[in-house]
Amino acid sequence: MHYYQFNIGDYASHTRNLSLLEDLAYRRLLDEYYLHEQPLNPSVALVARHIGMQGHEDEVKFVLETFFEPTDFGWVNNRANQEIEHFRAKTEQASRAGKASAARRLNNRSTDVQPTNNQEPITNNQKNTKRPSVAPPVGVSPEVWESFVKHRKAKKAQLTQLVIDTIAEQANKAGWTLEKALTECVVRNWQSFRADWVAQQAQRLPGKDVAHMTVPAAPNQDAALRKIEEDRKSAVPIPDNIRQKMAALTKGLKV
């Protein structure tokens, strides 16, 4: 052990009657015992030499006999043995935890999806590659294109080259330009564009472009407009006596 806990109060209570040399011998004996984690040599003279206190064997012997116990293997200290066992247990526990953590990490890596023989490994560059954006079509102004892109995003609809090609094909069938078709999608809140939609509107209003429609025809007409039309058809002329009273009331008024 290169480190052990040192309780100053506990040490002072057990060593207050030691001389300076005896106190020095005790501290060095403890350091020697913890460092090698084994009993001290049975020979007092050799122990004194190991801790650098040759010539002071009497002090070393007194400390050994007071705080250590002689055994067949050498001098031992029971309190120090408890600290050494506790240190070894913590070291073993930390080692097992480290091995278990390493095993889990290895297992997690081994369970990752592995490429098949026909599949190339996915690199970081491939993972971070974004789908290229669609270039503005030729003949479409930047303002119209920007409005259409925002419109598609608001509807959470994908914007791909296939979408643009399909709209262009339908616009050509309707006799429209692509820019006009994209503009119509934004104005009428359409997610896409189809030529038959334009044809249906043209049939309802012959000779009129669908873009000129201001009031939709039935059945898409507003309910309030339908009510006004129905009331107009069911209205009756005002009776003559009511007309005469109204004329008398408004006589002389500037209206």
C-alpha positions in Angstrom: 0.0 0.0 0.0 1.3 3.4 -0.9 -1.5 5.2 0.9 -3.4 4.5 4.2 -5.7 6.5 6.4 -4.1 8.3 9.3 -6.3 9.3 12.3 -4.4 12.0 14.2 -6.6 11.8 17.3 -6.5 8.0 17.5 -2.7 8.0 17.0 -2.1 10.7 19.6 -4.1 8.9 22.2 -2.0 5.8 21.9 1.4 7.4 21.6 1.3 10.4 23.9 3.8 8.6 26.3 6.4 7.8 23.7 9.6 9.6 23.4 10.6 11.4 20.3 12.7 8.5 19.0 10.1 6.0 19.9 7.4 8.0 18.1 9.7 8.2 15.1 10.3 4.5 15.2 6.6 3.7 15.4 5.8 5.9 12.4 8.6 4.3 10.3 7.5 0.8 11.4 4.0 1.5 10.3 5.2 2.9 6.9 7.3 -0.2 6.4 4.5 -2.6 7.3 1.9 -0.9 5.0 4.4 -0.5 2.2 5.2 -4.2 2.0 1.9 -5.6 3.4 3.7 -8.4 5.3 5.1 -9.1 8.8 8.3 -7.3 9.9 11.5 -9.3 10.2 11.8 -11.2 13.6 15.2 -9.6 14.1 15.0 -6.3 15.9 18.4 -5.3 14.6 17.4 -5.9 11.0 14.1 -4.1 11.4 16.0 -1.1 12.9 18.3 -1.1 9.9 15.4 -1.3 7.4 13.8 1.8 8.8 17.1 3.7 9.1 17.3 3.7 12.9 20.4 1.5 13.4 22.0 2.4 16.8 18.5 2.9 18.3 17.5 -0.8 18.6 16.2 -0.3 22.1 13.6 2.2 21.0 12.6 0.0 18.1 12.3 -3.0 20.3 10.1 -1.2 22.8 7.7 -0.1 20.0 7.6 -3.6 18.5 6.8 -5.1 21.9 4.2 -2.5 22.6 2.3 -2.2 19.3 3.1 -5.4 17.4 2.9 -9.1 18.2 5.7 -11.7 17.5 4.7 -14.7 15.3 6.6 -17.4 13.5 6.6 -15.2 10.4 7.7 -12.0 12.1 6.2 -9.0 13.9 2.5 -8.2 13.0 0.1 -5.4 13.7 -3.6 -6.4 13.9 -5.0 -2.9 13.2 -2.7 -2.6 10.2 -3.8 -6.0 9.0 -7.5 -4.9 9.0 -6.7 -1.8 6.9 -4.7 -3.9 4.5 -7.6 -6.4 4.1 -10.0 -3.6 3.6 -7.8 -2.0 0.9 -7.4 -5.3 -0.9 -11.2 -5.9 -0.9 -11.8 -2.5 -2.4 -9.1 -3.1 -5.0 -10.7 -6.4 -5.9 -14.2 -4.9 -6.2 -12.9 -2.1 -8.4 -11.1 -4.6 -10.6 -14.3 -6.7 -11.0 -16.3 -3.6 -11.8 -13.8 -2.6 -14.4 -13.8 -6.0 -16.1 -17.6 -6.1 -16.1 -17.8 -2.6 -17.7 -15.3 -3.6 -20.3 -17.2 -6.8 -21.0 -20.5 -4.7 -21.5 -18.8 -2.3 -23.9 -17.4 -5.2 -25.9 -20.8 -6.9 -26.0 -22.5 -3.7 -27.1 -20.0 -3.3 -30.0 -20.4 -6.9 -31.0 -24.2 -6.6 -31.2 -24.1 -3.6 -33.6 -25.5 -4.2 -37.0 -22.7 -5.6 -39.2 -22.6 -5.2 -42.9 -23.4 -8.3 -45.0 -21.1 -9.6 -47.8 -23.1 -7.6 -50.3 -23.2 -4.4 -48.3 -20.4 -1.9 -47.9 -19.8 -0.5 -44.4 -21.5 2.8 -43.6 -18.9 5.5 -43.1 -19.3 8.7 -41.2 -19.3 10.6 -44.4 -22.2 8.6 -45.7 -24.2 9.0 -42.5 -23.8 12.8 -42.6 -24.6 13.1 -46.3 -27.8 15.2 -46.8 -30.2 14.7 -49.7 -29.3 17.4 -52.3 -31.9 20.1 -52.7 -33.9 20.6 -55.9 -32.5 23.3 -58.1 -34.9 26.1 -59.2 -36.4 25.1 -62.6 -35.6 27.0 -65.7 -38.2 29.7 -66.5 -39.4 30.0 -62.9 -38.7 33.3 -61.2 -36.8 33.3 -57.8 -39.9 34.8 -56.1 -42.3 32.1 -57.3 -39.9 29.3 -56.6 -39.2 30.6 -53.0 -42.9 30.9 -52.3 -43.6 27.4 -53.6 -40.8 25.9 -51.5 -42.2 27.5 -48.4 -45.6 26.3 -49.4 -44.5 22.7 -49.6 -42.7 22.9 -46.3 -45.8 24.3 -44.6 -47.7 21.3 -45.9 -44.9 19.0 -44.7 -44.7 17.6 -48.2 -41.4 16.5 -49.8 -39.9 18.5 -52.6 -38.1 16.3 -55.1 -37.2 16.6 -58.7 -39.9 14.0 -59.5 -42.6 16.3 -57.9 -41.4 19.2 -60.1 -41.3 17.0 -63.2 -44.8 15.8 -62.6 -46.2 19.3 -62.1 -44.4 20.5 -65.3 -46.0 17.6 -67.2 -49.5 18.4 -65.9 -49.0 22.1 -66.6 -48.0 21.3 -70.2 -51.2 19.3 -70.6 -53.2 22.2 -69.4 -51.4 24.6 -71.7 -49.8 26.4 -68.8 -46.2 27.4 -68.0 -44.6 25.7 -65.0 -44.3 29.1 -63.2 -48.0 29.7 -63.6 -48.8 26.2 -62.2 -46.6 26.7 -59.2 -48.1 30.1 -58.6 -51.6 28.5 -58.7 -50.6 25.9 -56.2 -49.5 28.6 -53.7 -52.5 30.9 -54.3 -55.1 28.1 -54.1 -53.3 26.2 -51.4 -52.9 23.2 -53.6 -50.3 20.6 -52.6 -49.7 19.7 -56.3 -51.2 20.5 -59.7 -53.2 18.5 -62.2 -54.5 19.4 -65.7 -57.9 17.9 -65.1 -58.5 20.3 -62.1 -58.1 23.2 -64.6 -60.4 21.5 -67.1 -63.1 21.0 -64.6 -63.1 24.6 -63.6 -63.1 25.7 -67.2 -66.2 23.6 -67.9 -68.1 25.4 -65.2 -67.2 28.8 -66.5 -66.9 28.6 -70.4 -64.5 31.1 -71.8 -63.1 32.0 -68.4 -59.7 31.2 -67.0 -59.9 29.5 -63.6 -57.7 32.2 -62.2 -60.5 34.8 -62.8 -63.1 33.0 -60.6 -64.1 35.0 -57.6 -67.2 33.2 -56.5 -67.2 29.4 -56.6 -70.2 27.7 -58.2 -72.3 25.0 -56.4 -71.6 22.7 -54.7 -68.5 24.5 -53.4 -70.3 27.8 -53.0 -70.3 29.4 -49.6 -73.4 28.6 -47.4 -74.2 32.3 -46.8 -74.2 33.0 -50.5 -76.5 30.1 -51.2 -78.9 31.4 -48.5 -79.0 34.9 -50.1 -79.8 33.3 -53.5 -82.6 31.2 -52.0 -84.1 34.2 -50.2 -84.0 36.2 -53.4 -86.0 33.6 -55.3 -88.6 33.2 -52.6 -89.2 37.0 -52.1 -92.6 38.5 -53.0 -93.4 42.1 -54.2 -94.1 44.7 -51.5 -97.9 45.4 -51.2 -99.3 48.8 -52.4 -100.5 49.9 -49.0 -97.0 49.4 -47.6 -95.5 51.3 -50.5 -97.8 54.2 -49.8 -97.0 54.4 -46.1 -93.2 54.2 -46.9 -93.7 57.1 -49.4 -95.5 59.2 -46.9 -92.8 58.6 -44.2 -90.0 59.5 -46.5 -91.8 62.5 -48.1 -89.6 65.6 -48.0 -86.5 63.6 -46.9 -83.4 63.7 -48.9 -82.3 60.2 -49.5 
